[in-house]
Every structure is written in structure tokens, then in C-alpha cells.
Amino acid sequence: MNRRKKKLEAWKFAVGETQDCLAAAKTVTVPHTWNVEEGLYEYAGSGWYAYQLTIPTVSEGNRYWLEFGAVYHDAWVYVNGILAGEHLHSGYTTFTIEITDHIKAGDNQIVVHADNSFSEEMLPCKRSFDWANDGGMIRSVYLYQTGTGRIATVRAVCEPILTQTGRRQHGGSAVWGLDLMLDIRSSAPSSEQSDWKVKWRLYSAGNTEPAAGGEASAGAGENQIERQILDNITYWHFDAPVLYMLELELCCGDVVQDTCKMRLGFRKIAVCAERLFLNGESVRLCGTEWMPGSDPRYGMAEPTEQLHKMLGILKRTNCVYTRFHWQQSEEVYEWCDENGMLVQEEIPFWGPDPEAAGETQWEIFHQQIQEMIRAGQNHPCLISWGVGNELAAQHPDTVRYIKRAVGCTKKLDPSRLVNYVSNSYFGEPQKDGAQFGDIMMLNEYTGTWIPDYEASEVLERVCRENPHKPVLISEFGLCEPAFSGGDARREHVFAEKMEVYRQFPAIVGTIYFCLNDYRTQIGEEGEGAGKRRVHGSTDLEGQPKGSYQRVREECAPCSVDMEQDACLIRCRNDMPCYAMQEYRVQLEGAGKTQDRVIGMLVPGDTLRLEMPGLI
């Protein structure tokens, strides 16, 4: 049975405390949030959605599932008046509910109750977060059907075997394997282990013949496909995002019960001493953070074309690394896989409320981190997980939470880095929770939000007191109107801070905050759906300001200068810092255009391209 997903788009919607409000419902298209609608901009409470699902026949042995991209932030799902499942405390993670036992042939009513009330039993907690509180079915909903068995989760092991030291390795051998969770009903035709098997095929880009494949006996619960070595693998890199396609079949005897497909990439991220390595190469990276959900037309319910538009604007800043304060959709990470964008995805535990992280926060974290990892663990773009941002990270209880959360996450996913993002390190860095991540991630706002400190002095102390620990500047920038000077000052702050950061070898990267002005429930400007913070190099809709070009220039991996009838391309050796290979240069002048391809430039190299007749 092929897992064909049907998108459920047209729903009836109304707000109210009870389902009775649906009597006055209107039709909306999901993804949907009510907080961009007139009269509901500040509404925090219950919303109700209804969908009439017609199933011509219900066959014995088939199972039916609803897959929700995200419902913010609590959700209860009813099928024909019966509660089929719920998803609580986690408004940005995907979840699936089986509806097999609640449906009938013919018309069925699906009702979803969503609630975005500010809550202590939620991460983010109460109002302690700096983005929009957009309630509703904010991502797509799908119906799909399987046989008696379902492939519930897949974890692919795609680990390059690196044989070179200190330089990027483009390909070679890799460790390969699969860890599967199979959901097989006890009423299946046969519970004999030998009757169930998993078949797999791995395809390289553009090939119809598999690069590798096999099958193995399977059973309900956890299954592991034996590890093996694959040769002639091309590794994934932000400059060469090569993806493979994995096809899986779950069979009982000769009958296919479920199938799934996913794209994968082979890459290795690691830290050693004070350096960050990608596929064996020591790199220093420049990034920019984008705050999704900011266009007032869509809010958090952005359609695919809007997501891709903003990601393209992000990529054109010469950014190769970003972070998200909350979990994003599968569509976002698929784009990042395809286009070479490294990502840190974070638990949305944001701000100093509560001051001391307790058991409630731990339990919600534990739920969310498992859901995050299950959803994202096969995306090569995702290189690190974040366990919190700007908490009261010198409080002993919060420090304990950070240590515990980092350890738990590394146990769940030992293949990625795990970090905590701090804004409290500048006082006593040796007491701060940031030190317990793989990288010390610092939100660096000296001169603005932190007025009494100098960046160079603070960073010198951080590096001195944490020797052999890589540091990453996870935020820096200028927020209006809290700080005057407008976009001209934003541009100046960006360039000035980059010069400081480049002086510290332990700083392995920067993430500028932020790409765009963004919608937020604590915004200082605007009203209604346009309530915002002015913090970006573009406006809410992605229109560039003057500082956007300066970000592009500073984050480029090379500089370009003209000298007589030649073009000099210098590969940066400070920040960013990584080898350039197969870059294309377009030279224009005197009514002519020439295309050149750069074979390889390592940091510090200069390439002279003769341009006779073009200058």
C-alpha cells in the first residue's frame, strides 16, 4: 500500500468557548491562524475547526491517520463526536492521530479544538516570548491510509568516514543503517516475526538504479537494520547540498502494508578544542536569523510560496547558518536541505519566566525534544539542537535544567551538537549555563541592551575563562525604537561588531539578528496583525533596507577587487572562513559577459582573473 497523503484544506472555523460556536462558522483554508483577522488580533482562547471527511468504503485491515503539521498550542481532535486524541503543551511540533476505530463509510465529521491561551503549562511559558502568539491550525493537515502495519518513525545513520585531517572531504565511504519504529496491530494477519519484513532502497540524485538496497525481518516496536559501509558516497555540504532518496516498504508476506520516502544527506559536524568542523574542515561561519510568521497577511500560517520567498531572501545575505527560536515545518527544512542552509532548531523555552526552571518545564521540554528529534533527525541541514534561549541561566536550578537537558538530548541524538543560548554570561561567565553546551552560544548586545560593557572586553574574558571551548555569537544587532539611529546605525553596529568578532579565533561563527522586522506580541510599533519589533534588514514583507547589502558584503566568503584589466578574488581567512570550490563568477564590462568557474580557493588564497577587453 502506497502512503498517499490527502491534504485537508477547506475547514469551517469559529472562535468560542464551546463547539456550539461552529453554528456560525465561516470557511477558511488551512494552514490558518485567527490572529491575523480583524477583531481577533489579540485573541487568546479557543478556536474550533470542522471538516467533513467522506470515505466511500472502510476496508477491514486498513488503518486511517490524521497528520497535523502543528496546532498552536493545545489541540483536541474529535471524530464523529468522540475524542480520538490530543496534543498538549507543544504548539509547533508535528503529531499523528489514528482515527481507524472512529470512522465509518460515508460522511465523517472531524472537529479540532485549538487553544492559544497564555499558559504556565507551555513552552514558551505565559507571555515570556518575543514572537506572535498565533493560534490555530497553523500548518497543513493530511489524511493517509496504511495496512495493519505502519512505519511510525525512521532514523537513518548517514555518517561519513573521514580519512583526511584539517581539510574538507567531498566524498568517500560512510556508515549506513536504519533504526525503525513499526506500529503493527496485534490483530494483523500474522504476528510471526518471519512474516514481516522491511525493504529499503537508496538512490543517488538523478539515478533510477539504487546505489544500495536490502531487506530485513521486522516486528512490532523497535527494529534496527544492521550497520554497513557504503562506498562512493558524495557528502552533503552547504556549498554542495547533495541529497539521496530513501524508499521504504513494510511488507507482511507479499503484501505491502506501508511505504514512505525521504531525502537524506551524508555529512559530519563536530567540535574539537575551540574549532568547529564540517566534513573534516575547520570552518568559521556567518549566518542570519529569520523570524517566520511576520508577514501580516499570513502570520504563522504561511503558505509554501511565502516560506520559500523568505528563505531565498535569507540565503541571499550570503548566510549559510541560521537558528530558529521555535520548531519549523517540514517544508522549511526540506528547503534548507536542498539549498545548503545549516540550522539550529530550538525548544521555545525563552526568557527569564520562570526564573528557576522546574519539573513542569522539564516535562514539557522532554516531550518537545523527543518530538523535535523524531521529526528532524533525517535532515542534514539540522546540525544542532537548542535547549533554551535567554533564561535566568545563572540561577542554580536553571543551570541544572540546562545540564540535564543537554545530556538528555545528546542521548537521544548523539550525531548532533547540543547548545544553550545565553544573554547572562557577561557578569560571571564561569557560572553561566552556556558553558554546558558543545558551543558557547552568546547573544551579544553590549552597547545596547547591555550598555555597561564593551564587546572586546567581555569576549576576552569569556574565551580566557573557557579555554578550548568554541564560541558562537548567536545574536547581535540593533532594535528600534529602543535604540535610536535607525537603519544607518544598524549597518554601523553590524560592521563594527564583525570586526571585533573576527579578532577572536575561538569564535567559530556569528548569527546576525535579524533578517526582518518581525511580528511579536510584545512589539513596540504597529498595531493589529502588524504589531512588530523593528530589528531587521528587511521590513515585515522582506523588502530590503540599506543594511541588507552590508550584511551581504560582510558575510560573503570572498572579496572582489578590480585591478587594471584583472579581477582579484580573495578567499577570506577570518570570518567567514572556509574553502571555496566550484563557485561561478560572472564578469561584465564593455558590453560583454564572461562566466568563469573557480576550481578551488582555500582561505587566504587570491585568484587573479584576467579580463582583457572587459574593463
C-alpha positions in Angstrom: 0.0 0.0 0.0 1.4 3.3 -1.1 1.1 6.0 1.6 -0.6 8.7 -0.4 -1.4 11.8 1.6 -4.5 13.8 1.0 -4.3 17.5 2.2 -7.4 18.6 4.1 -7.6 22.3 3.3 -11.2 23.7 3.5 -12.4 23.8 7.1 -15.3 25.5 8.9 -14.0 27.8 11.7 -15.2 29.9 14.6 -14.0 31.1 17.9 -15.8 30.5 21.2 -15.6 28.5 24.4 -17.6 25.6 23.2 -18.2 23.7 19.9 -21.6 25.4 19.6 -19.8 28.4 18.1 -19.5 26.4 14.9 -23.1 27.1 14.1 -21.9 30.5 12.9 -18.7 29.2 11.3 -17.1 30.5 8.2 -14.9 28.6 5.7 -11.1 29.0 6.0 -8.1 27.4 4.3 -5.7 25.5 6.5 -2.9 26.5 7.3 -4.8 29.1 9.3 -4.4 31.4 12.2 -7.2 33.7 13.6 -4.7 36.3 15.0 -4.3 38.0 11.6 -8.1 38.5 11.3 -9.8 41.8 12.2 -11.2 41.7 15.7 -9.1 38.7 16.7 -5.6 40.2 16.6 -5.1 39.9 20.4 -7.5 36.9 20.9 -6.1 34.2 23.2 -8.5 31.4 23.8 -10.4 28.7 22.0 -10.9 28.2 18.3 -12.8 25.4 16.6 -12.4 23.8 13.2 -14.7 21.3 11.5 -14.1 19.2 8.4 -16.5 16.7 6.6 -14.4 13.7 5.6 -16.0 11.4 3.1 -14.7 7.8 3.0 -16.5 5.7 0.3 -15.6 2.4 1.9 -13.8 1.3 5.1 -11.9 -2.0 4.5 -11.1 -4.3 7.3 -7.3 -4.4 7.7 -6.8 -0.8 6.7 -5.9 1.9 9.1 -6.5 5.7 8.8 -4.4 8.5 10.2 -4.5 12.3 10.5 -1.1 14.0 10.4 -1.0 17.6 11.8 1.9 19.8 10.9 1.2 21.9 14.0 -1.7 23.2 16.0 -0.9 26.1 18.3 -0.6 25.4 21.1 -3.1 22.8 22.6 -5.2 20.6 20.4 -8.1 18.1 20.9 -9.2 16.1 17.9 -12.8 14.6 17.7 -14.1 12.2 15.2 -17.8 11.8 14.9 -18.2 13.3 18.4 -15.6 11.1 20.1 -12.2 12.3 21.3 -9.7 10.5 19.1 -6.6 12.1 20.5 -5.0 15.3 21.9 -1.7 17.1 21.7 -0.8 19.5 24.5 1.9 21.9 25.6 3.7 21.9 22.2 2.3 24.2 19.5 5.0 23.8 16.8 5.7 20.1 16.6 4.0 17.6 14.3 1.7 14.9 15.6 -0.3 12.0 14.2 -3.6 10.5 15.4 -5.1 7.3 14.4 -8.8 7.5 13.6 -9.5 3.9 12.4 -11.8 3.0 15.2 -13.9 6.2 15.0 -14.8 6.4 11.3 -17.4 4.8 9.1 -18.2 4.5 5.4 -19.7 7.7 4.1 -19.5 11.1 5.8 -17.5 11.7 9.0 -17.1 14.9 11.0 -13.6 15.9 12.1 -13.5 18.6 14.8 -10.3 20.2 16.1 -10.4 22.4 19.3 -7.3 24.7 19.4 -6.4 26.9 22.3 -3.7 29.6 22.4 -4.3 30.9 25.9 -1.2 32.1 27.7 -0.3 29.2 30.0 2.2 28.2 32.6 2.0 24.6 31.3 3.5 25.6 28.0 6.9 26.3 26.4 7.1 29.2 25.8 5.8 30.0 29.3 2.9 32.5 29.6 3.9 35.8 27.8 7.7 35.1 28.1 8.5 35.0 24.4 9.3 37.5 21.7 7.1 36.5 18.7 3.5 36.2 17.7 1.0 34.2 19.8 -0.8 32.9 16.6 -3.4 30.3 17.5 -5.0 27.8 15.2 -4.1 25.0 12.7 -1.0 26.8 11.6 0.4 24.1 9.4 -1.1 21.6 6.9 -3.2 18.6 7.8 -3.1 15.3 5.9 -5.1 12.1 5.8 -3.4 8.9 4.9 -4.1 5.2 4.9 -2.0 2.1 5.7 -2.4 -1.6 6.1 -2.3 -3.2 9.5 1.3 -2.1 9.9 2.8 1.4 9.7 6.3 2.8 9.6 6.0 5.1 12.5 9.5 6.7 12.7 12.7 6.3 10.8 16.2 7.3 11.9 18.8 6.9 9.1 22.5 6.7 10.1 24.4 8.6 7.4 27.9 9.2 8.9 30.9 9.9 6.6 34.1 8.1 7.3 36.7 10.9 7.2 40.2 10.0 6.2 41.7 13.5 5.9 42.6 15.9 8.7 42.1 19.6 8.5 40.5 19.9 5.1 37.1 19.3 3.6 36.4 15.8 2.3 33.9 15.8 -0.5 33.1 12.1 -0.6 34.2 8.6 0.2 32.8 5.8 2.4 30.1 6.2 5.1 28.4 4.2 7.8 24.8 3.4 6.9 22.0 1.9 8.9 18.3 2.4 9.8 16.5 2.5 13.1 12.8 2.0 12.7 9.7 2.1 14.9 7.0 -0.1 13.5 3.3 0.1 14.6 1.7 -3.3 13.8 -1.7 -4.1 15.1 -2.0 -7.2 17.2 -4.9 -8.2 15.0 -2.7 -8.3 12.0 -3.0 -11.4 9.7 0.1 -12.9 11.3 2.2 -12.0 14.3 5.0 -14.3 13.2 8.3 -12.3 13.1 9.3 -14.0 9.8 6.1 -12.8 8.0 7.1 -9.2 8.4 9.9 -7.5 6.6 11.3 -4.1 5.7 12.7 -3.5 2.2 14.9 -0.4 1.5 16.5 1.2 -1.5 18.8 4.2 -1.5 19.1 6.3 -4.7 21.6 9.0 -5.6 20.4 12.1 -7.3 19.1 11.6 -10.8 19.6 7.8 -10.8 16.9 5.2 -11.3 19.0 2.3 -10.2 19.6 2.2 -6.4 23.1 2.8 -5.0 22.3 0.3 -2.3 19.4 -1.7 -1.0 18.3 -4.7 1.1 15.6 -6.2 3.2 15.4 -7.5 6.8 12.9 -9.3 9.0 10.9 -7.0 11.2 8.4 -6.9 14.0 6.3 -4.5 16.1 8.3 -1.9 18.0 12.0 -1.0 17.5 13.9 -2.5 14.6 17.5 -1.9 13.6 18.8 -2.5 10.1 22.3 -3.8 10.5 25.0 -1.2 10.1 27.2 -1.4 6.9 29.7 0.5 5.0 28.7 2.2 1.7 31.4 3.3 -0.7 31.4 6.1 -3.3 29.1 8.4 -1.3 29.1 12.1 -2.0 28.9 14.2 1.2 26.3 16.9 1.8 27.7 20.4 2.4 26.2 23.9 2.3 28.1 24.6 -0.9 27.2 21.2 -2.4 23.9 20.0 -0.9 23.9 16.5 -2.4 20.8 14.5 -1.3 19.9 10.8 -1.6 16.4 9.4 -1.8 15.4 6.5 0.6 12.4 4.4 -0.2 11.0 2.0 2.4 8.4 -0.7 2.2 6.8 -2.6 5.1 5.5 -5.9 4.0 3.6 -8.8 5.6 4.3 -11.8 3.4 4.0 -10.4 -0.2 1.5 -7.7 0.8 2.8 -4.1 1.1 1.4 -2.6 4.3 3.0 0.8 4.2 5.6 2.8 2.2 7.5 6.1 2.7 10.1 8.2 1.0 12.5 10.7 2.3 15.6 12.5 1.3 18.9 12.2 3.2 22.4 13.7 3.2 25.7 12.4 4.5 27.6 15.0 6.5 29.5 15.2 9.8 29.6 18.1 12.2 31.9 18.1 15.2 33.7 20.4 17.6 37.3 19.9 18.8 39.1 22.2 21.2 38.0 25.7 20.1 37.1 24.8 16.5 34.1 23.7 14.5 34.5 21.1 11.8 32.2 20.2 8.9 33.2 17.1 6.9 36.7 17.5 8.3 37.3 21.1 7.5 37.7 23.7 10.2 35.1 26.4 9.4 34.0 29.8 10.7 30.5 30.6 9.6 28.4 33.7 9.1 24.6 33.4 9.5 21.4 35.4 9.8 18.3 34.6 11.7 14.9 34.9 10.1 11.7 35.3 12.3 9.0 33.4 10.4 5.3 34.3 10.7 5.9 38.0 10.3 4.0 38.9 7.1 0.7 40.3 8.4 -1.2 38.6 5.6 -0.4 35.1 6.8 1.1 35.2 10.3 2.3 31.8 11.4 0.1 30.1 8.8 2.5 30.9 5.9 1.9 29.1 2.6 4.8 27.2 0.9 5.5 30.0 -1.6 5.8 32.6 1.2 8.2 30.3 3.2 10.3 29.8 0.1 10.3 33.5 -0.7 11.7 34.5 2.7 14.2 31.6 2.7 15.5 32.9 -0.6 15.9 36.4 0.8 17.7 34.8 3.8 20.1 32.9 1.5 20.9 36.0 -0.5 22.5 37.5 2.6 25.4 35.0 2.0 24.1 33.3 5.1 25.0 29.6 5.5 23.8 29.2 9.1 20.6 30.2 10.9 18.7 29.4 14.0 15.0 29.2 14.9 13.6 30.1 18.3 10.8 27.6 17.8 10.3 24.4 15.7 9.6 24.9 12.0 7.8 22.9 9.4 9.0 20.1 7.2 8.8 22.4 4.2 11.3 24.8 5.8 13.9 22.0 6.5 13.4 20.4 3.1 14.3 23.8 1.5 17.3 24.1 3.8 18.4 20.6 2.8 18.1 21.4 -0.9 19.7 24.8 -0.7 22.5 24.3 1.8 21.5 26.1 5.0 22.8 24.9 8.3 20.3 25.2 11.1 20.0 25.1 14.9 16.4 24.2 15.9 15.4 25.1 19.5 12.9 24.3 22.2 10.9 27.5 22.6 11.9 27.9 26.2 12.5 31.7 26.0 13.1 34.4 28.7 13.5 34.5 32.4 10.0 33.5 33.4 10.1 31.3 35.4 13.4 32.3 37.0 14.1 28.8 38.2 13.3 26.0 35.7 11.3 23.4 37.5 9.7 20.0 36.9 6.9 21.4 34.8 9.4 22.9 32.3 11.4 19.7 32.3 8.4 17.5 31.5 7.4 19.8 28.6 10.9 20.0 27.4 11.2 16.2 27.4 8.0 15.9 25.3 9.1 18.5 22.9 12.7 17.4 22.4 11.5 13.8 21.6 9.0 15.2 19.0 11.6 17.6 17.6 14.2 14.8 17.1 11.7 12.4 15.6 10.6 15.0 13.1 14.0 16.4 12.2 16.6 13.7 12.7 17.0 12.9 9.0 17.6 16.4 7.7 21.3 17.1 7.0 20.7 20.8 7.4 19.9 20.4 11.1 23.3 20.3 12.8 22.4 21.3 16.4 19.6 21.3 18.9 19.0 24.2 21.3 17.5 23.7 24.8 16.6 27.3 25.6 17.3 30.9 25.0 17.9 33.8 27.4 16.8 32.0 30.6 17.9 33.1 34.0 21.0 30.9 33.3 23.0 31.8 36.5 20.2 30.5 38.8 21.3 27.1 40.1 18.0 25.4 39.3 18.1 26.7 35.7 21.8 25.7 35.3 20.7 22.2 36.5 17.9 22.2 33.9 20.4 23.1 31.1 22.9 20.4 32.1 20.1 17.8 32.3 18.5 19.0 29.0 21.9 18.9 27.2 22.6 15.4 28.5 19.1 14.1 27.6 19.3 15.5 24.1 22.7 14.0 23.4 21.5 10.6 24.5 18.5 10.9 22.1 20.7 12.1 19.2 24.5 11.7 19.6 25.1 12.7 16.0 24.4 16.4 16.5 25.6 19.3 18.7 23.5 20.5 21.6 23.6 24.1 22.9 22.1 26.6 25.2 21.8 30.3 24.1 22.7 32.8 26.8 22.4 36.6 27.5 23.6 36.4 31.1 27.2 35.4 30.6 28.7 38.9 30.7 28.6 39.2 34.5 30.2 35.9 35.7 30.7 33.6 32.6 32.1 30.8 34.7 28.7 30.4 36.4 26.6 30.6 33.3 24.7 27.7 31.8 26.1 28.4 28.3 29.3 26.6 29.2 27.5 23.2 29.2 26.6 23.2 25.5 29.0 21.9 22.8 29.4 25.5 21.8 29.0 28.6 24.0 26.3 30.5 22.2 26.1 34.1 23.3 23.5 36.8 22.5 25.9 39.8 22.3 24.2 43.2 22.8 26.9 45.2 24.5 26.4 48.9 23.9 22.6 48.5 23.6 20.7 46.0 25.8 23.9 45.5 27.8 25.1 49.2 27.9 27.8 49.0 30.6 30.2 46.5 28.9 32.5 46.5 25.9 32.3 43.6 23.5 36.0 43.0 23.2 36.5 43.0 27.0 33.6 40.6 27.6 34.6 38.2 24.9 38.3 38.2 26.0 37.1 37.2 29.5 34.7 34.5 28.1 37.4 33.0 26.0 40.0 33.2 28.8 37.8 31.5 31.4 36.6 28.8 28.9 39.8 27.7 27.2 39.4 25.2 24.3 35.7 25.9 24.1 34.2 27.2 20.8 32.1 30.4 21.0 29.3 31.4 18.6 27.7 34.8 18.6 24.1 33.7 18.3 22.6 37.2 18.2 23.7 40.8 17.6 22.1 43.8 16.0 20.0 46.9 16.7 16.4 47.1 17.8 14.3 50.3 17.2 12.9 52.3 18.8 14.5 51.0 21.9 17.8 52.4 20.5 17.9 55.4 18.2 19.8 55.8 14.9 17.6 53.8 12.5 18.9 51.6 9.8 22.1 53.6 9.3 23.1 52.8 12.9 22.1 49.2 12.4 24.5 48.9 9.5 27.3 50.6 11.6 26.7 48.3 14.5 26.8 45.2 12.3 30.2 46.2 10.7 31.7 47.3 14.0 30.8 44.1 15.8 32.0 41.9 13.0 35.4 43.5 13.2 35.5 42.7 16.9 34.4 39.1 16.5 37.0 38.4 13.8 39.8 39.1 16.3 38.9 36.0 18.5 39.9 32.7 17.0 37.6 30.8 19.4 34.6 32.5 17.8 33.5 29.9 15.2 30.5 31.8 13.8 28.0 34.6 14.0 24.3 34.8 13.5 23.0 38.3 12.9 19.6 39.2 14.4 17.8 39.6 12.3 16.8 39.3 8.7 13.4 41.0 9.1 11.3 43.2 11.3 9.0 40.8 13.0 5.6 40.3 14.4 5.5 39.8 18.2 3.0 40.0 21.0 5.4 42.4 22.8 6.1 44.7 19.9 6.8 48.4 20.3 5.5 49.5 16.9 2.4 48.9 14.8 -1.0 47.5 15.8 -3.2 44.6 15.0 -1.6 42.0 12.8 1.3 44.4 12.2 2.4 44.8 15.8 6.1 44.4 15.5 9.7 45.0 16.5 11.9 46.9 14.1 15.0 44.8 14.3 15.7 43.7 10.7 17.5 44.5 7.5 14.2 44.0 5.7 10.7 45.0 6.6 7.8 42.6 7.6 7.3 41.6 3.9 11.0 41.1 3.2 11.7 44.4 1.4 15.4 45.2 1.9 16.7 48.2 3.8 20.1 49.7 3.3 21.7 47.5 5.9 20.8 44.4 3.9 23.5 45.0 1.4 26.1 45.5 4.1 25.2 42.1 5.7 25.6 40.5 2.3 29.1 42.0 1.8 30.4 41.2 5.3 29.1 37.6 5.1 30.5 36.8 1.7 33.3 34.2 1.8 35.5 36.3 -0.5 36.2 39.9 -1.5 36.4 41.1 -5.1 38.6 43.9 -6.3 39.4 45.3 -9.8 43.0 46.0 -10.8 43.7 47.3 -14.3 42.3 44.6 -16.6 42.0 41.8 -13.9 39.6 40.8 -11.2 41.1 39.7 -7.9 39.1 37.3 -5.8 40.4 36.8 -2.3 39.1 33.9 -0.1 38.6 35.3 3.4 40.7 33.8 6.2 39.0 35.4 9.1 35.2 35.3 9.2 33.6 33.7 7.3 36.4 31.2 6.7 36.1 28.1 4.5 37.3 26.7 1.2 35.5 27.9 -2.0 35.1 25.3 -4.7 33.2 25.3 -8.0 31.9 28.9 -7.4 30.8 30.6 -10.6 31.9 34.2 -11.3 30.1 36.3 -13.9 32.2 39.2 -15.3 30.6 42.0 -17.1 32.0 45.1 -18.9 32.3 46.8 -22.3 29.0 45.2 -23.3 30.4 41.7 -22.8 29.8 39.0 -20.3 32.1 36.1 -19.3 31.4 33.2 -16.9 34.3 31.7 -15.0 34.4 28.7 -12.6 36.7 28.8 -9.6 38.3 25.4 -9.1 39.4 25.7 -5.5 40.4 28.6 -3.2 41.4 27.9 0.3 41.3 30.6 3.0 44.0 33.2 2.3 44.3 32.4 -1.4 43.9 35.1 -4.1 42.8 34.3 -7.7 43.6 36.7 -10.5 41.2 36.5 -13.4 42.4 38.3 -16.5 39.7 40.4 -18.1 41.1 41.8 -21.3 38.6 44.0 -23.1 36.1 43.9 -20.2 37.4 46.9 -18.3 
